[in-house]
Amino acid sequence: MSEQIRQIVARTWREHIGVPQEWSSEQTEEFFTEEATRMADRIARMQAEAQLVVIRQWRNAHHGNQPDYLTQVGLINSARAQCQEIVLSEELYEQIPEDSENSEEEDELQAAWEAQVEREQWFRRLPEGDEPWKVAARANPDRWKTVYRSDPTEEIVDAVAALWPERTPRFHLYMELLWQSRVEDDKPVPAMEPVARTQLRARRANAAVMGEMTQVVDAEERRRDQESAEILAEDRSRMS
């Protein structure tokens, strides 16, 4: 967990959102730690993807050359800063009451939110052009793991929630993105409507597709968790 993020969380809750009066000091500190850890984990997962994108974009802008060490560090730090602003805006700054008194710091928070919206649009936007690597990115069946994915439809979101009600929100998000990409690629997906008990072949096929997609998403969750653990370990080693 980043101490910087924890300080931002604690200051924002104490000065702008408001901590419940009935909480003890221990409860308050534990809450700040849990919130900061959760946000730091999300930042790390997002950064793992974002830094690959910015490095690839740099290489394509420089005729395929690799950035030198200092340039690569700068690109990675920039990606992390952008991801941190996105997560803090979504997870923290949005909770500030609209009727709170205006102050210089609140103006800065509002500016950070507006900057986040602009950056997120860039982060999710497919670059224009027809360079081979961009065409390949659009056709990659694993694009659901990257910024080149498409947003899932409302029908897919509802279907995932109905078919996997016991799974986590992160699993649901990955499954929605995978489902959307499979629809675009004309690959088998589960039936959105219940399959009649008499349709044994259809029920078996549906179960097989659900099982296959579940394995794919479970594997991606394990991969992301491992990446996050490695990034956090690296951050701790740099801070120690």
N, C-alpha and C positions, 0 to 999 in steps of 0.2 A: 504494500500500500504506500502511495506517495504521501509524505508528510505535508507537501504543499497542498494537495487536494484536500486532505483532512482539515487544514487550516481554513481553506476556502469554504468547505462545508460548515464548519463550526461558526465562522464569522457570519455567513449568510443566514443560517438558522437563528443565531442569537440576535442579529441586528435587523433582519428584514422579514423573516418568516415568522419567528416566534416559537420558542420551545414551551411545551405544556408546563404549567406552573407546578403541577403535581409530581413531575418527574424529580427524582433525586439526582444529585450530581453524578453518581455512578451510572444511572440509567441514561442520562444525557450524554456522557462521554462514550458509553457503549454504543449508543445510537449513531453518534458522529463517526465512530470507527467503522461500524457496519456499513453505513452509507458511503463513506469514502472508499472502503474496500470494494464494494459493489461497483462503484463508478470507475475505480482504477482498473478493475477486471474488464469492464466493457471498453474502456479506452485502449487497453492492451490488445484486445481482440480486434478492434477496429483498426488500430495502428498496423497490425501485422498485414492487413490487406492493403491499407492506404500507402504504406511505404513501398510496396511492390509496384503500385500504380505510378507513383511519382518518379521512381527510379526508371521505370520503363519509358515513361514520357520523356524524361531527360535524355535517355539513350537515343530515342527516336528523333529528338530535336538536335542531336549531335552526331548524326550519321552512324549510329550504332556503337559508338565508343562508350566504354565504361567510365563512370565518374571516378575521380580520384578519391582518396580516403576522406579528405576534408569536405569535399563536395557531397559525398554520400552521407556523411554525418549530418551536414546541413539539411539535406533532403529529408532524412529520417526525422530530425528534430522538428522540421516544418510540418511533416505529416502528423507527428504526435501532437503538436500544438493545435492543429486544426481539429483533430479528433477530440482533444480535451475540451475545446470550446464547444463542439457539437454536443458532447455528453453532458457537460455542466449546464449548458443552456436547456437541454431537454429534461434532465433529471433534477436540476436544482433551481435555476433562475425562473423557470415557468411557475414555480410554487410561490413566488413573491406576490403578496396580495396587490391587486391593482390600485387599491385606495391608500397604499402606504405613502408617507410623506416623501416628496421628491428631495433628493440629495445628490451631491456630486457623484457618490459611489453608485447610486441607483441609476443615474444617467449612464454611467459606464456599463452597468449590467445590461441596460436596454440596448446600448450600442453593440455589446457583445452578442446579444440575441439576434439583432439585425444582421451582424456579420456572419453569425452561424447559418442563418437562412441562406445567405448568398453562397457560403462555402459548401453547404450541403447540396445545393443545386449543382454546383460545380462537381462535387464528389460523385453524384449519381448520374451526371450527364455523360452520354457517350460522345466522345470527341468526333467532330465532323471530319469528313475525308474518307478516302478509299484506300489508304495504305494497307498492304497485305495483313499486317498484324491486327489492324482494327477489324477488317473483314473476318479474320480468324476468331477474334474475340466474340463477335456477334454470333458466330456459328458454333462456338465451343459448347459442347453439352454440359460442361461443368461451370458455365458462366453464372449459374445461380449462386455460386460461392464468391462472386466478384462484383465490382461496381457495374458491370455490364449486364446485370440481371434485369428482368422486367418485374414490375410490381405485380403481385398476385391479384386476381379479381376478387370481388366480394364473395362470389360463389365458392371459390377455392378456399378462402379464409373460413367460411362457415362449414364447409365440408371437412376440413382438417380438424376443426374444433369438435365436430360431431364424431369423427372416426377415431380420434386419439384424445378423448377427453381427459385422460389421466396424465398426459405428458406435460412437460414444462412449457412455459411461453417461448423459450429459446428453441425447443424442438418444433413447436408449432410454426415459428417463423421460418426455420430452415425447410420444413416440409412444404410450406406454402410456396416458397421460392423454387424448390425442386419441382413441385407439381406444375407450376406455371411454365417452367422451362420444358418439361416433358410434353405439355399440351402444345407448345410452340413447335416442338420437334416431332410432333405426331407420334409420340411414344405412349405405351399403355399407362393409364392412370386408373385409380379406383372409381367405381361407380358412385356418383353423387347421391343417387337414390338407393334405398335398401333393395337388395336383390332377393327375390322371392325364394322361399325355402325349397320350392320344387325345381328351381333352376340350379341343379347341382353343379353342372359344368361352369356356369357363370359365377357361382359362389366360390368355387375352387380357384378360378382364374382371378377373381377379385382379391381373394385372400393372398394369392401368390404375389400379385402386384403390390399390395399393401406391405407384405413381408419384405419384398425387395427394396421398396422405398424406405422402409423403416431402418433396414440395415445400412443403407447409404447415409441417412441422416445421423444415425448413431455413430457411424465412423467419422463423420465430419465433426460431430460434437467432441469426440475423443481427440481428434486432431487439433481442434481449436483450444481445448483445455491444455493439451501438451504445449502448444505454442505460447499460451498465456503464462503457463508455469515457467517456461524458459525465459520469457521476456521479464517477468517479475523477478526471477532469480538474478537476471543480468542487472536489472535496476537496483536491486538490493546490494549487489556486489559493487556497483559504482558508487553507491551512497555510503558504503562502509569504509 
